[in-house]
Amino acid sequence: MTVTIYDVAREAGVSMATVSRVVNNNPNVKPQTRKKVFEAIERLGYRPNAVARGLASKKTTTVGVVIPDISNAIFAEVARGIEDIANMYHYNIILCNADKRKEKEIRVINTLLEKQVDGLLFMGGAVTDEHLQAFKTANVPIVLCATTDENGLIPSVDIDHEAAAFDAVQALINEGHTRISMISGTLQDPANGFARFQGYKRALETAGITYDEDLVRIGNYRYESGTEAMKYFLGLENRPTAVFAATDEMAIGAIHSIQDSGLKVPQDMSVISVDNSRMASMVRPQLTAVAQPMYDIGAVSMRLLTKLMKKENVDHAKVVLPHEIVKRQSVSAK
């Protein structure tokens, strides 16, 4: 039979209210009484009913996390930062994969809200009008993690993607490259894909290099789109001497296409990306990349959410974390 709070109270010789105070770490319990209750809990194997506690306190101590692609190492690192801080503040995580599909993201958001989570973290991807409408129905705090909404209405933690792309392309220009191609993410994502594309264009403009649309291919952030885009660039009569890829995966796909064609990186073509995932140091040559502080993005997002859930003072609801270039072996002078 299931052991109840009534059984523990009877075993310990105290009231059910006292057992409840002990279970919920209420300080207004004498040490000797607390010890008796914990001994009774251990003898009986009592496990508090989280649902019942949530109904009583109107808090479930759970946070919903919507992740766009659970197979992507970048988002896994963000999730690790989220969970570490959640554990620190005694919150449990419900992690939901949305497969980079807007319809599924909306469905998952609504499901998590129905489950009475205390807060919601939406990770990565474009924030559309449909997302904003779903967020409006929530009566719990929401933080955008590794993305932002176009108008900055929702608290968020991210990097400056436009500046990160600018710095990556500037690094290539500083090495003497002027014919620089880009493997971009979707331009329908204003916070990420379009922002990095704008950074690429601004770097060219700043250096007085004419933008050439033939040197841009749109990928889907994954390895295969990097290989296909690079095959196209290699087929150009006047091919580029360097490529900026919007993600490590696409950059690695590009490197493999270059190598499969008999050319070498960086001797024949330099490659740089944004992300700096673990894969960047696994590929050969090792990939020079603009590093996103993915763990920190997750950790700071969760900390911001805890403040909002506890109604603490928040100095900055829109947090922009710094990025940096990690130089390895995939970029050389022209």
MOGI-V462248 format. One record per residue. RES is the residue in one small letter. OMEGA is omega in whole degrees, 0 to 359 (* if undefined). NEAR is the number of other C-alpha atoms within 12 Angstrom. D_CENTER is the distance of its C-alpha to the mean C-alpha in whole Angstrom. Layout:
# MOGI-V462248
res->(RES	RES)
omega->(OMEGA	OMEGA)
near->(NEAR	NEAR)
d_center->(D_CENTER	D_CENTER)
This chain:
# MOGI-V462248
res->(m	t	v	t	i	y	d	v	a	r	e	a	g	v	s	m	a	t	v	s	r	v	v	n	n	n	p	n	v	k	p	q	t	r	k	k	v	f	e	a	i	e	r	l	g	y	r	p	n	a	v	a	r	g	l	a	s	k	k	t	t	t	v	g	v	v	i	p	d	i	s	n	a	i	f	a	e	v	a	r	g	i	e	d	i	a	n	m	y	h	y	n	i	i	l	c	n	a	d	k	r	k	e	k	e	i	r	v	i	n	t	l	l	e	k	q	v	d	g	l	l	f	m	g	g	a	v	t	d	e	h	l	q	a	f	k	t	a	n	v	p	i	v	l	c	a	t	t	d	e	n	g	l	i	p	s	v	d	i	d	h	e	a	a	a	f	d	a	v	q	a	l	i	n	e	g	h	t	r	i	s	m	i	s	g	t	l	q	d	p	a	n	g	f	a	r	f	q	g	y	k	r	a	l	e	t	a	g	i	t	y	d	e	d	l	v	r	i	g	n	y	r	y	e	s	g	t	e	a	m	k	y	f	l	g	l	e	n	r	p	t	a	v	f	a	a	t	d	e	m	a	i	g	a	i	h	s	i	q	d	s	g	l	k	v	p	q	d	m	s	v	i	s	v	d	n	s	r	m	a	s	m	v	r	p	q	l	t	a	v	a	q	p	m	y	d	i	g	a	v	s	m	r	l	l	t	k	l	m	k	k	e	n	v	d	h	a	k	v	v	l	p	h	e	i	v	k	r	q	s	v	s	a	k)
omega->(179	178	182	177	177	179	180	180	180	180	183	181	179	179	176	178	179	177	180	179	179	182	182	175	175	184	185	177	180	181	181	178	179	180	179	182	180	177	178	178	182	180	185	183	182	174	182	179	184	180	180	179	179	179	181	185	186	175	180	185	176	178	177	179	177	182	187	184	187	179	182	184	179	182	176	179	175	181	178	177	178	185	180	179	176	178	180	182	173	173	174	184	167	185	182	178	184	176	179	179	184	182	180	177	180	180	180	178	181	179	180	178	177	180	173	174	181	180	185	173	177	190	171	174	181	175	185	176	179	176	181	178	177	179	182	181	183	173	177	180	178	176	175	188	183	173	175	171	190	184	177	183	186	177	185	174	184	168	173	186	179	179	179	179	178	182	180	181	177	178	177	179	179	178	176	180	177	177	189	178	177	169	189	167	182	179	176	178	186	184	187	185	182	180	179	176	178	177	176	182	181	179	177	182	180	181	180	179	181	177	180	184	177	182	178	174	181	177	180	178	185	186	186	180	175	179	182	180	181	176	178	181	181	180	179	179	176	188	180	175	180	178	172	178	185	176	177	183	179	178	180	174	178	179	182	176	177	181	179	180	180	178	183	173	7	186	181	178	177	181	176	183	170	174	187	174	179	181	183	180	180	182	176	356	180	191	170	187	169	186	167	177	191	178	181	178	178	183	181	177	181	178	177	180	178	178	180	180	180	179	176	179	179	182	183	180	177	185	177	182	182	173	178	177	175	184	176	187	187	180	175	179	179	*)
near->(7	13	20	22	33	24	25	33	30	21	25	27	20	27	20	20	20	29	37	32	24	32	28	22	16	15	14	17	22	17	14	14	22	27	19	24	37	29	21	29	28	17	16	23	19	24	23	25	18	19	18	16	19	19	15	13	14	16	23	29	30	34	41	42	47	45	43	37	29	23	17	26	25	37	38	28	30	42	42	28	28	45	33	24	29	33	20	15	23	18	28	27	31	31	31	30	29	25	22	29	21	27	17	21	35	32	22	32	42	29	22	32	31	19	24	26	34	37	43	49	54	50	47	44	38	34	37	24	15	20	31	28	14	28	33	18	17	24	18	32	34	43	48	45	50	48	42	39	33	24	15	22	17	30	36	41	44	40	37	35	40	30	31	44	46	37	34	47	48	33	38	41	33	21	22	20	30	31	33	43	47	51	51	43	41	27	24	21	29	27	37	40	36	27	31	41	43	32	31	46	34	25	33	33	19	18	23	14	21	19	23	20	18	23	35	33	34	35	31	31	38	31	28	25	33	40	32	28	39	44	26	27	32	30	17	16	10	15	24	31	36	46	54	59	52	54	51	45	42	41	54	49	37	50	49	31	30	37	25	16	20	14	20	25	36	31	21	25	40	47	58	54	55	54	46	39	33	24	27	35	22	17	26	22	29	29	44	44	44	42	38	38	33	37	32	34	42	43	34	39	48	48	37	39	43	35	26	28	29	18	14	15	13	17	11	20	28	29	30	29	29	20	28	26	29	28	25	26	26	37	38	29	22	23)
d_center->(43	40	40	40	40	44	44	43	45	48	47	46	49	47	46	43	42	42	40	37	37	37	34	32	33	35	37	40	41	44	43	46	45	41	42	44	42	39	42	43	39	39	43	42	38	37	33	33	32	28	29	32	31	28	31	33	30	28	25	23	21	18	15	13	10	9	7	9	10	10	12	10	10	7	5	8	8	5	7	10	9	9	12	14	14	15	18	19	20	21	18	18	14	15	12	13	12	13	14	13	16	16	19	17	14	17	19	16	16	20	20	18	20	23	22	22	19	19	16	13	9	8	5	5	9	12	14	17	20	20	17	18	21	20	18	22	23	21	23	20	17	14	11	9	5	5	8	11	14	17	19	17	19	16	14	11	9	8	11	14	13	17	18	16	18	21	21	21	23	25	25	27	29	30	31	34	32	33	32	28	26	23	21	19	16	17	19	18	15	16	13	12	15	17	16	16	20	21	21	22	25	26	26	29	30	30	32	34	33	34	31	32	30	31	29	26	24	22	19	17	14	16	19	22	21	21	25	26	25	27	30	30	30	33	35	36	39	38	34	32	32	28	25	21	19	15	14	15	16	18	19	20	22	24	25	26	28	30	31	32	34	36	34	33	30	30	34	34	30	28	24	21	17	14	11	13	12	15	17	18	20	21	23	26	27	23	21	21	17	16	13	10	10	7	8	10	7	6	10	11	9	11	14	14	14	17	19	19	20	23	24	24	24	21	22	19	17	15	14	13	13	15	15	17	19	20	23	24	27	26	27	31	33	35)
